[in-house]
Amino acid sequence: TVMQTSELVAERQRIIREALRSEWDPIGVGHVPEAHDEYDSYAPSIYNLVVGDKRRDEIVDYLWWLETEQIGMPGDRDGVERFADRLLGLRADFAKAR
């Protein structure tokens, strides 16, 4: 059966949350069970960037802002750019699943 829209959004945000924790993880707490939800609050806005057809540079800029301004880390520009590419890959996966 086809997932309902709300279920589809929830599943895609879960995928993004997992990627934030296991692949982006600027604080380095992705492996800590107690910090499993550390980046959950960012998933909806990142989901909107991914499905809203934002350009790569806009996604990079948002992730950089999150990492350096919001979270307060020194920033890993190469890591941010790699993760933006990962998100663009998710966009392609999401589009195929429509």
Phi, psi and chi 1 to 4 in degrees:
 res  aa     phi    psi   chi1   chi2   chi3   chi4
   1 THR       -  154.7   64.3      -      -      -
   2 VAL   -82.0  134.3  175.5      -      -      -
   3 MET   -66.8  143.8  -86.3 -164.3 -116.3      -
   4 GLN   -65.2  156.5  -62.5  -64.4  -37.8      -
   5 THR   -55.1  -47.0  -58.4      -      -      -
   6 SER   -64.1  -36.9   61.4      -      -      -
   7 GLU   -67.7  -38.4  -67.8  172.6  -27.9      -
   8 LEU   -64.9  -45.9 -171.4   60.9      -      -
   9 VAL   -60.8  -45.9  169.5      -      -      -
  10 ALA   -60.9  -42.3      -      -      -      -
  11 GLU   -65.9  -42.1  173.9   61.1   13.6      -
  12 ARG   -67.9  -37.9  -70.3  175.2  175.2  179.9
  13 GLN   -67.3  -33.2  -73.5 -172.5   11.8      -
  14 ARG   -63.5  -42.2 -176.1 -160.8   61.6   73.8
  15 ILE   -62.1  -42.9  -69.0  167.0      -      -
  16 ILE   -65.9  -43.5  -70.7  170.6      -      -
  17 ARG   -57.4  -44.5  -80.4 -166.4  -48.6  -84.3
  18 GLU   -63.5  -41.9  175.1   61.9   25.4      -
  19 ALA   -65.7  -38.9      -      -      -      -
  20 LEU   -59.4  -44.2  -72.1  168.1      -      -
  21 ARG   -73.3  -43.3 -174.2  179.7   61.8   76.8
  22 SER   -93.4  -21.4   65.4      -      -      -
  23 GLU  -117.7  -36.8  -62.0  173.7   47.1      -
  24 TRP   -87.7  -68.3 -179.4   51.6      -      -
  25 ASP    39.8   61.5 -168.6   24.1      -      -
  26 PRO   -65.3  -23.2   24.4  -32.9      -      -
  27 ILE   -84.7  -23.6  -59.1  172.8      -      -
  28 GLY    83.3   32.0      -      -      -      -
  29 VAL  -113.4    9.2  -63.9      -      -      -
  30 GLY   -58.4  -26.7      -      -      -      -
  31 HIS   -89.2   -4.4   64.1  -74.2      -      -
  32 VAL   -91.9  114.5  178.2      -      -      -
  33 PRO   -54.4  -38.0  -24.7   33.0      -      -
  34 GLU   -69.0  -17.5  -63.1   80.5   13.2      -
  35 ALA  -106.1   17.7      -      -      -      -
  36 HIS   -54.7  -31.2 -170.1   73.8      -      -
  37 ASP  -100.0   14.2   61.5   -9.5      -      -
  38 GLU   -53.1  -39.7 -179.1   66.6   31.1      -
  39 TYR  -106.6    7.0  -52.4  117.0      -      -
  40 ASP   -55.9  -36.3  -74.3    3.5      -      -
  41 SER   -67.6  -16.8   64.2      -      -      -
  42 TYR   -87.1  -16.8  -54.5  130.2      -      -
  43 ALA   -58.9  -45.3      -      -      -      -
  44 PRO   -61.6  -43.0  -25.2   35.3      -      -
  45 SER   -68.9  -37.8   57.7      -      -      -
  46 ILE   -69.2  -38.8  -68.6  173.3      -      -
  47 TYR   -56.6  -45.2  169.7   79.1      -      -
  48 ASN   -63.2  -36.1  -72.3  -27.2      -      -
  49 LEU   -65.0  -42.1  -69.0  173.4      -      -
  50 VAL   -67.4  -49.5  170.1      -      -      -
  51 VAL   -82.9  -13.9  -60.2      -      -      -
  52 GLY   -86.6   10.6      -      -      -      -
  53 ASP    57.9   36.1  -67.0  -32.2      -      -
  54 LYS   -69.6  148.7  -65.8  -65.2 -177.8 -178.8
  55 ARG   -70.1  159.0  -64.3 -176.1  -37.1  -95.5
  56 ARG   -55.0  -45.0 -179.2 -176.1 -173.7  -87.4
  57 ASP   -64.5  -31.8   63.5  -56.0      -      -
  58 GLU   -69.0  -39.0  -67.2  174.2  -64.7      -
  59 ILE   -66.8  -44.9  -65.1  170.6      -      -
  60 VAL   -58.5  -47.2  167.4      -      -      -
  61 ASP   -60.2  -41.3  -72.3  -12.7      -      -
  62 TYR   -66.3  -46.2 -177.3   71.9      -      -
  63 LEU   -62.3  -40.4  -68.9  169.5      -      -
  64 TRP   -62.5  -43.8 -175.3 -108.0      -      -
  65 TRP   -60.9  -46.0  173.5   82.0      -      -
  66 LEU   -57.8  -48.8  -81.5  177.7      -      -
  67 GLU   -67.3  -42.6 -169.4  167.1  -51.9      -
  68 THR   -95.1  -37.0   61.5      -      -      -
  69 GLU   -95.5  -53.0  -60.1  -65.6  -36.4      -
  70 GLN   -70.2  -48.6 -174.0   73.5   15.7      -
  71 ILE   -87.6  -30.6  -63.0  173.0      -      -
  72 GLY    86.7   24.6      -      -      -      -
  73 MET   -88.7  160.8  -62.0  -58.3  -70.7      -
  74 PRO   -62.5  -30.8  -16.7   24.9      -      -
  75 GLY    98.6  140.8      -      -      -      -
  76 ASP  -126.4   91.9  173.1    1.7      -      -
  77 ARG   -60.0  -43.3 -169.2   69.9 -179.9 -166.7
  78 ASP   -61.3  -42.3  -70.1  -20.4      -      -
  79 GLY   -63.8  -39.9      -      -      -      -
  80 VAL   -63.3  -43.5  163.8      -      -      -
  81 GLU   -66.5  -39.2  -69.6 -174.3    6.3      -
  82 ARG   -62.5  -41.9  -80.0 -169.0  -54.7  -86.2
  83 PHE   -69.3  -34.8 -169.2   64.5      -      -
  84 ALA   -60.6  -40.6      -      -      -      -
  85 ASP   -64.0  -37.6  -69.1  -23.0      -      -
  86 ARG   -62.2  -42.3  168.0   72.1  166.3  110.4
  87 LEU   -64.5  -37.8  -67.8  172.8      -      -
  88 LEU   -65.4  -33.2  -67.9  171.4      -      -
  89 GLY   -64.5  -39.3      -      -      -      -
  90 LEU   -64.0  -38.8  -73.0  176.3      -      -
  91 ARG   -55.9  -46.4  173.4 -172.8  -71.7  167.7
  92 ALA   -63.5  -41.5      -      -      -      -
  93 ASP   -62.5  -43.0  -67.4  -13.2      -      -
  94 PHE   -64.0  -39.6  -66.6  166.8      -      -
  95 ALA   -66.1  -36.8      -      -      -      -
  96 LYS   -67.2  -30.3  -74.2 -178.5 -148.3  167.9
  97 ALA   -83.7   -1.0      -      -      -      -
  98 ARG   -64.5      -  -75.3 -174.8 -174.3  164.4
